[in-house]
């Protein structure tokens, strides 16, 4: 997790991170900087989620503690964060009119007058107008889980649902110091998500193969299904009327979730390399701008984009795993 100063300070020096391209002619990240660095948890951090309004960040993992951090946004401090001018880079910044303007205009004029030509392989670096940082101390520490926290979900009213290997989902809220409600399951709860339209409901998936829709006011299950496979990811459609369930064997099941009742509509299987057996689904996310677009990540380092149930794009990582990893699910 990235922290550094006792108080976020945009005047502090940024440490540039070297980036290498892999089997590509260009770099996706031409200017990557580490701004903050702090020991935020004991053990691995298994999940981090920003609140919908971007004001808070929740983190959790092996130490069973859910921490909430305040996010602050500020104007970038001029050009003080650019330590060296590399002639293979072309620097731009975003002004108040969302326009790209050169950072080192005077330097560029000097280079042209002395006959220095711009390299055809030069890399464009764009600095945003605003940057965000995080306070080094959490505003909340929620203790109560007695096992690793595997997933987190924010509601619109700043509630947080945390699922754990202790077979529970616990509910907390920004502004309060303790967990408010506990929802008991029969086995490890691998994933959880609030209904994006109605904060009184959330969906959870478990190693026992069951997907449950819970009503928060009564702490009751209003509907459930058994997919006969370890559930590894759940995701509501942005309108709350549908849901996608991902499993250990690489199956994605599409459900109608109207009236908080789950009805199977379709099912696809995410195949691995060279048509190997299906790979574990590690994450699901709908596009905010188009509810028909779904991103699916799997344990073979692939990101696949679906339009409905049709795959339209595949991206391959370099041996890492996207979004979620837990030793218990190996």
N, C-alpha and C positions, 0 to 999 in steps of 0.2 A: 504494500500500500504506500502511496506517495505523500509524504509530509516532510517538513524541515523546520520551519521557524515557529517560535512561540506565538507569533501573530502573523497572518498572511501578509507578505510584503513583496510587492511587485518590483521593488528596487533590488531585491536579492539577485545574485548571479544565477543564470540558468546553465545547467550542465548539458552540453549537447551529447546525444547518444548516437554512436556510429551505426549506420544502417547499411546492410549489404543486400544487393539484389540477388535473387536465386532463379536462374534459368530465364531471366528477363533482361531486356535491354535498358529498361528504365526502373527507377525506384518509386514505389508508391509513397514512401515516407522520405522526403528529401531533407526535412528539418524536424528532427524529433528531439525534444528537450525534457530532461528531468527537472522538475521544479521543487518538489518536496519529497522527503523520505523520512519515515518514522516507523517504529515497531508498534503497530496498531493492535495486534493480537498475539497470543501465545499459540504457536502452531500455525498450520495452514489456514489461509482465508479461503473458504469454499464458495462464498457468494457475496456480491456487492450489488446494490441497487440504488439508483437515484429516485427520489420522490418525483411524482408527476410534474410538479412545478419547478424542479431542479434546485430547490433551496436546501435539501438535506440528502445525505448519503448514508445508507444503512449497510453494515458489514457484519459478517458472522462466519464461523467455521469450527475448527477443532476444539477451541476452548469453551464452546457452548454459550458464549456471551454474544448478545446482539447489541451492537453499538451504533449510535446515531451521531453523525458529524454534520456540522453546519457548513454550508458551501457559500462562499462569498465571491462576487464578481466585481472586477474593477477595470479601469482603463489600463491598457498596456503602457509601460513607462518609457515612452519614446523609443530611442534606439540604443538605450543603455544595456539592453539584454543581448545585443549583437556584439560579440567580443572580437571577432576577426572577419575581415572582408576577404572572402575567397573568390578569386576571379572566375571560378567555375560555377559560381552561384549568382543568380540574379534575384535581388531582394525587393519585395513589394510589401506594402501594408494596406490595410483596409481603412479608408477614412470615414468620417461621420456620414458621408453620402453613399456608403457601401461601394465606393469606387476603389480600384486598385491604383496606387500611386507608388513610384519608385522610392525606396528608402534612402539610397545613396545617390541622389541626383547629381550632386557636385562631384562625387567621385567618378561617376559615369562620364561627365563632361571632360574631366581631367584625362581619363583613359583615352577618350576619343581624340583629344588634342595631341596626345603623345603617341598616337598610332596604335594603341592597344585595341585589338579587335575582340568582339564578343565571341566566345567559343561556341561552335555549333552544337556542342554537347552540353551546354550550360544547363544547370538545373534551376528551375523556378522555385523560390521559397517565398511563401506568403504568410505574413504575420497578421493575426486577427486584431481587430480594434480593441476587443475586450478579452481578458483572461479570467479564469476562475481558480481559486485555491480553497483550501479547507483548513479550519481551525485545528490545531494540533491536539486538542483535548476534546473528547466526545461530549455532547450535551446530555446524552443519556447512555447508561449501561444497564441493559435488561438481563438479569440473572434469574435462572429458574429451570432452564433446560439442563438435563443431566446426560447429554450426549451431543455429538456433533450436529451443528445446524447445517442442513443441506440446501435450503432454499428460503428466499424472502420474497414478499410481495407487498407493495404499497397500495393503499386505497386513496381515493381522491381527498378524503377528509383526514389524511395523515395517520391512519392506522397502519400497522405493520403486522403481517402474518408471517410467522417463522415455523418451518417444518424441520423435524429432527429425527435422529435415530432413536430417541427416547420414546418414539411412538406417539408423539403429540404434535399438534399445531397450537402455538400460543399467540395470543393477540395482545399487542401493546400499542401505545399512541404517543406521539410527540406532545410533550407537556406533562406527561405522567412518568412516574419513576418505577412502576412495577407492571408486570404482565396483568392484564385485566381478565382474560378468559383462557381456558384450556380446553382443547378438543382432542379426545382420546381416540386412538386407532389401534388396530391389532398388530401392526408391525411398523418398521421404519417408514416414515413419511418422507418420500423423496422429492416431492414438488407440491407447490401451492400457488394459487393465484386468485385475487379478488375478482368478482364480477365487475367489469369496467363501467357498467351502467348503474348497478345497484350494489352499494357497499355493504348491504346486509347479508350478502351471500359470497361464498368463496368455494373453489373447487380444489380438491387435494387428490394426490395419487400416492400409492403405497407399494411396498414390496409384496404385499399380499395379493396384488393383482387387481385391487378394487379402486375405482374412482368414485369419489363421493362429492356431492354438492351439499354444503352446510348452510343452515340458516343461523346467523350469528345471534340474534336476540334470544332464541331458545336453546342454543347449542345443540341443535338437532340435525340429523341427516334427512334431507328432503327427497333425495334420490341417489341411487348408486348403481353401478354396473361392475361386472367382473370380466376383465379382458383376458384372464387366464395367462398372464405374463406380468413380469415386474414392470410397473409403471415408472418411467424415468422422466417424463416431462408432460406438463399440461399447459394449455393456453386457450383463453377465451378469444373469440372474434371481438373486434372493437365495439360492435353493437351489442355484445352479450348474448346474442341469439344462437350462437354456435360455439363449439369447442373442438380442439384437436388434442388427441392423446398420443404420446410417444411411448414406446416400450423397449425393453431390453433386446428383443429380437429384431429391432429395426422397423417395426410396424407403426404407421401413422393412421389413426382412426379418426374420421371426421364425423362429428355428431351435431345434430340439431339440439339446442339447449333452451328452446323457448319454454317459458313457464317453469324453468328450473327442472326440466325433465330431459334426460339424455336418450336420443334416438339415433342409432347408427345410420349414416348416409353413405359413406364410402370408406375404403381402406386401401392404402398403398404400402409397399415395402421398400425401404431404402437399401439398395444393393451396395455392397462393397466393391473394392477393386477387382477386376477380372471376374466379375460375377461370383465372388465369394459369398458365403452366408451373410445375411443381413447384419448390419451394425447397430449398436445401441444408439438410440436417439438421445442426444445430450441437451438439446434446446430447441424451442419453438418460439417464433415471434412473427406476428402479423405486421404488415406495413401500415403505419398510421394514416397514410394518404390513400391507400387502396386496400380494403379489407379482403380482396381476392388474392393478394400477394402474400405468400407465407415463406419465411426463412426457416429451414430445418438444418440443424447441425448434428453430426454423428461422430462416433468415437474413432472413425478412421480419418479424422481431420478434414472432412469435406463439409462445405456449406452449399446447400442446394436451395434454389429459389423455385417455388411453385406458383403457378397461376391456377387457382382451383386445385385440381388434383393432377395437373400436367406440369412436369418439370420443364423449366425454361432456361435454367442456368446452373452450372456447377463450378464451385471454386475449391481448390485444393490447398491445404496448409502443408507445413513442413514437419509432420510427425507429432505436432502438439495436438491437444484436445481443446475444443472450443467450449466455452461457457460453463461447463459443469464437470466436476470430477469428484468421485468419492470412492475411497478404497473398499467400502462395503459392497459396492455394486460391481466389482470386478468379477 
